[in-house]
Amino acid sequence: MAEAIKDKKSNTAIPWTTPQSWRAANQAVKFHQCLYYHEFEVAAALAQKLKLCLESIYSALDELCIDTCPWCPEPCCLKASVWFDFKDLLFLHFNQQPIPPAQPKANLSMICRYLGPGGCRLPRLARPWICTWYLCPAQTAKLRNGHQEKHKLFIQAMAQIKSQRNLLESEFIRVIS
């Protein structure tokens, strides 16, 4: 049975925290991806659409980070419970993105292993979804107080991304079932 660390605050199990379980999870996705290559045309198209949707919000996210993160008294990366979930792995594999060497945290008390002096060392596409969708209060206020149409488009894109992630997971499960 796969091991997981429980996040006591949210009662969420953080999966694949050992090197062996991380490798096994990624090998399983890759195995099924190869085994059902032709059946995964819809999943591959969903992953591509998801990638385009994500890329459409990155400039806004980068702007928010530049304006808020350097002055933040409590950076999220130092204390947030972050991890790659199954949908993240599917996204990475179906978009041929480099697979990070491990979960962001080996235990809940450590800071994110991908945090560097200039912020996250992972490219935006290789980050867990939780790192993309979470906006701190300062970023949320800045987005709301900015251009209303831009805020509305951003919220719509985030909802579409969430939906696309669910569809990708459902399609993967449909094919392998």
N, C-alpha and C positions, 0 to 999 in steps of 0.2 A: 504494500500500500504506500502511496506517495506521502512523503512527509510535508508538513506545513507548519508555519508558526502562526499562532493566534494573536491577533491584534486585540488586546483586552478592551480598548476604547470602543471599537465598533463590532467586536465579536466576529471579525472577518478572518478567515484563514488565508495567510499569505503562502502561496504554493512555491514549490521548487527552490528551496533556500540552500540546499546542498549542491555541490558541483555535480554529483551523480544524478540527482533528480532533475536538475536544470538540463543536463545533456539528454537524459531520457525523454523529457517532455519535448524538446526540440527534435530529437531523432524520430519520435512518434509522429509529429506533424509532418516532417519531411518524408517519412516512410509512406504515410497515407497520400501525401501529395504526389509522390512518384507512382504509387500503386494505382491510383484513380486519376491519373493525369488527364485523360480525355473527358472524364466526367466532371472535372473541376473547371470547365469553361466559364460557367456562371460565377463561380467563386472568384476566379481570376479577374473577371470583368468587374465584379463588386469591389475587389481589392484595389483595382486601378482607379475606379470612381472615387473610392474612399481616399486614396492618395491625393487626387486632384482637389478634393474638398478640403483636406487638411492643409495642403499647400496654399489654398486660397486665404486661410486665416493667419498664416505664419507671420506676415509682415505686421499685422495688427498686434499679435502676441509679442513680437520682438520689440515693437514700439512701447508697449506697456511695460515690458521688462526693463528696457533702458530707462524709462521714466520713474520706475518704482523700486526695482530690486537693489540697486547699489546703496540706497538709503534706508532700506528696510531694517528695523531693529530686531526682527525675528524671521529670518529667511525660511521659507517653507522647506527648502532642501535640507536644512539642518535637523528638522524634527518631524516632518510629515511621514506618515506610513505610506510608502509608495512601493509598487510592484508591477511586474508585467503580468497581465491576466491572459487567459486563453485567447481572447480576441486579439490582444496585442501580438501574440505569437503567430496567429493566423495572418494578420496584416503583414508582419515582417517577412514571413516565409513566402506568401503569395506575391509580394512586391520585390522579392529577391534583395531585401535589405540585409546588411550585416547583422548578425545576431550578437547582441552584447554578451560578454563572457559570463555574466551572472545576473541574478536579481539585483536591484539597487541596494538591497540590504540583506545581510546574512542573519541579522537579528534586529529586533525592534528598537534597541537602544543605540544603534550606530547611525551615523549620518549617511546620506546617500553616497555610495562609492563613486558615483559619476560626477559629483560636485567638484569642480576645479576652481582655481582662483578667479576666473572670469565667468563663472556660472557653470551650466551643465556642459560636460564634455561630449555628450552624445549628440549627434545630429538630430534635429527636430523630428524627422521621420522615424528615428530609432528609439524615441522616448516612449515610456508607457503613456497610455491615454490619460491616466490620472494626472500626469504632469502637464498635460495640455489643457484639459477641461477645467482644472482648478484655477480660479482667479482669486487672489487675496482681496480683502476689503478695499485696499487702496486702488488696485487695478480695476475692480468692479466699479468703484466710484468714478474713476477716470474715464472708463468706457461709457458709463451712463451720462456723465457730464459733457462728453464730447458730442460729436455730430450724431443726432438721433437716428438718421438713416443708416449710418455706419454701425451703430449699436444694434439696430434691428437686423441688419444683414448678418452680423456676427452671431447673434443669438440663433437665427435661422440656420446658419452653417453648422453651429454646434449641435443643434437638434438633428440635422441631416446626418452628421457624422455618427452620432450615437445610433441612429436608426440603421445606417449602413454597416456599422460594426455588428449589430444584432443580426442583420440579414446574412452577413458573411459567416458568422458562427452557425446560424441555422442551416445554411447551404452546406457547410462542411459536414455537419452532423447528418443531414439528409443523405449526402452522398455515401458516407462511410457506414450508414446504418443498413 
